[in-house]
Structure formats: C-alpha cells, structure tokens
Amino acid sequence: MTTKTPQELLITIRLSNDAFCDAPQHEVARILSELAYHFKENGLSDRALHDINGNTVGRSYLT
C-alpha cells in the first residue's frame, strides 16, 4: 500500500480581530513561525491556527 503524497499546502488566516489591529504583519509572522515549528517537529498536517489571544483565526490544509 502506498501513501498519497500531499500536492498542496493551503493556509488561511482571517485578519479581522483585535490581534491584527496594531501590526498585522507581526501577528501573521508569529502564527506562521509557530506553524513552521510544528511542521518541523511533527511533520505536515492539517492544523488550526490561533492568534496571540488563543482565538482560532485560520487553518492549514493538506490536499
């Protein structure tokens, strides 16, 4: 049995809450940095993304 290799990684982040008001680029960079660390340590996977306040603001999807 062969395992299907993912063809795409899709990342969505909603920028409409308070964590993105002052410097959205910093919060996006923080979220992506955490995601990259997770992938490095655990491999690629679907994952919920959270802002600094713990709110779910997006998701990574493997397709």
Contacts in CASP RR format, 6 or more apart in sequence:
PFRMAT RR
TARGET T0000
AUTHOR 0000-0000-0000
METHOD contacts of the structure
MODEL  1
MTTKTPQELLITIRLSNDAFCDAPQHEVARILSELAYHFKENGLSDRALH
DINGNTVGRSYLT
6 44 0 8 1.000
6 62 0 8 1.000
6 63 0 8 1.000
7 63 0 8 1.000
8 62 0 8 1.000
8 63 0 8 1.000
9 44 0 8 1.000
9 60 0 8 1.000
9 61 0 8 1.000
9 62 0 8 1.000
9 63 0 8 1.000
10 60 0 8 1.000
10 61 0 8 1.000
10 63 0 8 1.000
11 32 0 8 1.000
11 35 0 8 1.000
11 49 0 8 1.000
11 58 0 8 1.000
11 59 0 8 1.000
11 60 0 8 1.000
11 61 0 8 1.000
12 58 0 8 1.000
12 59 0 8 1.000
12 61 0 8 1.000
13 28 0 8 1.000
13 31 0 8 1.000
13 49 0 8 1.000
13 57 0 8 1.000
13 58 0 8 1.000
14 57 0 8 1.000
14 58 0 8 1.000
15 24 0 8 1.000
15 28 0 8 1.000
15 57 0 8 1.000
17 51 0 8 1.000
17 53 0 8 1.000
17 55 0 8 1.000
17 57 0 8 1.000
18 53 0 8 1.000
19 27 0 8 1.000
19 51 0 8 1.000
19 52 0 8 1.000
19 53 0 8 1.000
19 55 0 8 1.000
19 57 0 8 1.000
20 27 0 8 1.000
20 28 0 8 1.000
20 51 0 8 1.000
27 51 0 8 1.000
27 52 0 8 1.000
30 52 0 8 1.000
31 49 0 8 1.000
31 50 0 8 1.000
31 51 0 8 1.000
31 57 0 8 1.000
34 49 0 8 1.000
35 47 0 8 1.000
35 49 0 8 1.000
35 60 0 8 1.000
38 45 0 8 1.000
38 47 0 8 1.000
39 45 0 8 1.000
44 62 0 8 1.000
45 60 0 8 1.000
45 62 0 8 1.000
46 59 0 8 1.000
46 60 0 8 1.000
46 61 0 8 1.000
46 62 0 8 1.000
47 59 0 8 1.000
47 60 0 8 1.000
48 56 0 8 1.000
48 58 0 8 1.000
48 59 0 8 1.000
49 56 0 8 1.000
49 57 0 8 1.000
49 58 0 8 1.000
49 59 0 8 1.000
49 60 0 8 1.000
50 56 0 8 1.000
50 57 0 8 1.000
51 57 0 8 1.000
END
